[in-house]
Amino acid sequence: MSNEKPNNDLSHHILPNSATMVGACIMVISIVKSLHPNLANYLIDKALAIDSVLFMVSALLSFSSIRAGRSSDSLERWAEVVFLLGLGSMTVITLLFSFEIA
């Protein structure tokens, strides 16, 4: 048996999900833009824009990892970390958004 770390192709999962999350951010931004303008909606709008950048960086890192082949473990790790940061921030933004509407 080899001592090499098995390649689990995590980047193949991160790439399409990151792209989907960019679309979700854009959709929520358009919903927020249609609501009555106030400070909370302004902040949510800007936070989601930053969040979509996180997901885009994650998608680019995972794409680069796929293109680089076996030697890309660090790219895949960074793609995973940035993706998880995006998910965490989107969860916080969603909580803020939901309580603002209620």
C-alpha contacts under 8 A as a table, 3 or more apart, distances in Angstrom:
res1	aa1	res2	aa2	distance
7	N	70	R	7.49
9	D	12	H	5.50
9	D	13	H	7.35
10	L	13	H	5.33
10	L	14	I	6.29
10	L	76	E	7.08
11	S	14	I	4.89
11	S	15	L	5.96
11	S	62	S	4.72
11	S	63	F	7.05
11	S	65	S	6.68
11	S	66	I	6.44
11	S	76	E	5.92
11	S	79	A	7.42
11	S	80	E	7.93
12	H	15	L	5.78
12	H	16	P	7.33
12	H	62	S	7.33
12	H	66	I	7.25
13	H	16	P	6.16
13	H	17	N	6.47
14	I	17	N	5.27
14	I	18	S	5.80
14	I	58	S	7.43
14	I	59	A	6.72
14	I	62	S	6.39
14	I	79	A	7.35
14	I	80	E	7.11
14	I	83	F	7.37
15	L	18	S	5.31
15	L	19	A	6.36
15	L	58	S	7.36
15	L	59	A	4.75
15	L	60	L	7.70
15	L	62	S	5.64
15	L	63	F	6.41
16	P	19	A	5.15
16	P	20	T	6.21
16	P	59	A	7.57
17	N	20	T	4.96
17	N	21	M	6.15
18	S	21	M	5.04
18	S	22	V	6.31
18	S	55	F	5.07
18	S	56	M	6.60
18	S	58	S	6.49
18	S	59	A	5.39
18	S	83	F	6.94
19	A	22	V	5.16
19	A	23	G	6.54
19	A	55	F	7.01
19	A	56	M	6.88
19	A	59	A	6.48
20	T	23	G	5.12
20	T	24	A	6.28
21	M	24	A	4.81
21	M	25	C	6.15
21	M	52	S	7.22
21	M	55	F	6.60
22	V	25	C	5.14
22	V	26	I	6.31
22	V	52	S	4.90
22	V	53	V	7.76
22	V	55	F	6.01
22	V	56	M	6.71
23	G	26	I	5.06
23	G	27	M	6.19
24	A	27	M	5.05
24	A	28	V	6.27
25	C	28	V	5.24
25	C	29	I	6.07
25	C	48	L	5.83
25	C	49	A	7.13
25	C	51	D	7.37
25	C	52	S	5.88
26	I	29	I	5.06
26	I	30	S	6.28
26	I	48	L	7.92
26	I	49	A	7.79
26	I	52	S	7.62
27	M	30	S	5.22
27	M	31	I	6.43
28	V	31	I	4.94
28	V	32	V	6.13
28	V	48	L	7.93
29	I	32	V	5.07
29	I	33	K	6.11
29	I	45	D	5.52
29	I	48	L	6.79
29	I	49	A	7.64
30	S	33	K	5.04
30	S	34	S	6.44
31	I	34	S	5.25
31	I	35	L	6.77
32	V	35	L	5.33
32	V	41	N	6.10
32	V	44	I	7.73
32	V	45	D	6.58
33	K	36	H	7.83
33	K	37	P	7.44
33	K	41	N	7.70
33	K	45	D	7.57
35	L	41	N	7.78
37	P	41	N	6.25
37	P	42	Y	7.00
38	N	41	N	5.48
38	N	42	Y	6.22
39	L	42	Y	5.00
39	L	43	L	6.17
40	A	43	L	5.15
40	A	44	I	6.11
40	A	100	E	7.32
41	N	44	I	5.04
41	N	45	D	5.96
41	N	97	F	7.85
42	Y	45	D	5.14
42	Y	46	K	6.35
43	L	46	K	5.20
43	L	47	A	6.02
44	I	47	A	5.05
44	I	48	L	6.06
44	I	93	I	6.51
44	I	96	L	7.77
44	I	97	F	6.90
45	D	48	L	5.33
45	D	49	A	6.32
46	K	49	A	5.03
46	K	50	I	6.39
47	A	50	I	5.17
47	A	51	D	6.11
47	A	93	I	7.20
48	L	51	D	4.71
48	L	52	S	6.05
48	L	90	M	7.25
48	L	93	I	7.34
49	A	52	S	5.17
49	A	53	V	6.53
50	I	53	V	5.09
50	I	54	L	6.49
51	D	54	L	5.02
51	D	55	F	6.43
51	D	86	G	5.64
51	D	89	S	6.85
51	D	90	M	6.73
52	S	55	F	5.08
52	S	56	M	6.12
52	S	86	G	7.70
53	V	56	M	4.92
53	V	57	V	6.12
54	L	57	V	5.16
54	L	58	S	6.21
54	L	82	V	6.26
54	L	83	F	6.98
54	L	85	L	7.56
54	L	86	G	5.60
55	F	58	S	4.95
55	F	59	A	6.13
55	F	82	V	7.16
55	F	83	F	5.91
55	F	86	G	5.96
56	M	59	A	4.97
56	M	60	L	6.18
57	V	60	L	5.06
57	V	61	L	6.10
57	V	79	A	7.52
57	V	82	V	7.29
58	S	61	L	5.11
58	S	62	S	6.11
58	S	78	W	7.54
58	S	79	A	4.52
58	S	80	E	7.06
58	S	82	V	5.49
58	S	83	F	5.42
59	A	62	S	5.18
59	A	63	F	6.04
59	A	79	A	7.03
60	L	63	F	5.05
60	L	64	S	6.06
60	L	79	A	7.92
61	L	64	S	5.04
61	L	65	S	6.08
61	L	75	L	5.80
61	L	76	E	6.79
61	L	78	W	7.02
61	L	79	A	5.11
62	S	65	S	4.88
62	S	66	I	6.23
62	S	75	L	6.75
62	S	76	E	5.72
62	S	79	A	5.40
63	F	66	I	5.14
63	F	67	R	6.25
64	S	67	R	5.07
64	S	68	A	5.99
64	S	75	L	7.14
65	S	68	A	5.15
65	S	69	G	6.41
65	S	72	S	5.07
65	S	73	D	7.32
65	S	75	L	5.34
65	S	76	E	5.60
66	I	69	G	5.56
66	I	72	S	7.63
68	A	71	S	6.49
68	A	72	S	5.76
69	G	72	S	5.95
70	R	73	D	7.07
72	S	75	L	5.27
72	S	76	E	6.31
73	D	76	E	5.11
73	D	77	R	6.13
74	S	77	R	4.97
74	S	78	W	6.17
75	L	78	W	5.15
75	L	79	A	6.10
76	E	79	A	5.00
76	E	80	E	6.20
77	R	80	E	5.11
77	R	81	V	6.27
78	W	81	V	5.03
78	W	82	V	6.06
79	A	82	V	5.31
79	A	83	F	5.98
80	E	83	F	5.07
80	E	84	L	6.14
81	V	84	L	5.19
81	V	85	L	6.20
82	V	85	L	4.99
82	V	86	G	6.17
83	F	86	G	5.04
83	F	87	L	6.25
84	L	87	L	4.98
84	L	88	G	6.08
85	L	88	G	5.11
85	L	89	S	6.10
86	G	89	S	5.22
86	G	90	M	5.98
87	L	90	M	5.05
87	L	91	T	6.18
88	G	91	T	5.15
88	G	92	V	6.48
89	S	92	V	5.11
89	S	93	I	6.13
90	M	93	I	4.97
90	M	94	T	5.94
91	T	94	T	5.04
91	T	95	L	6.28
92	V	95	L	5.18
92	V	96	L	6.32
93	I	96	L	5.08
93	I	97	F	6.01
94	T	97	F	4.97
94	T	98	S	5.99
95	L	98	S	5.19
95	L	99	F	6.19
96	L	99	F	5.36
96	L	100	E	6.13
97	F	100	E	5.14
97	F	101	I	6.41
98	S	101	I	5.32
98	S	102	A	6.35
99	F	102	A	5.12
